[in-house]
Amino acid sequence: MKQTVKELLDDESVFMLTAEQVCSILNMGKTTVYKLLRSGDIPGTRRIGKSFRVRKKDIVDFLEGKR
């Protein structure tokens, strides 16, 4: 079952987010989000193989303009 953005951000068991989840949270397309991840504009980005993972805390900070 897919979580809503609010559920995803409120779920304390979720520590890392996928690029697709970041797209939903930021309401941006995949191309834009992948450019931000590759450039380092979104902090807390980790590569696991070919996949990106982002710390949820860093996305919240990014949304609040703390970065």
ABEGO torsion letter per residue (X at the ends): XBBBAAAAAABAABABBBAAAAAAAAGBBAAAAAAAAAAGABBGBBBBEABBBBBAAAAAAAAAGAX
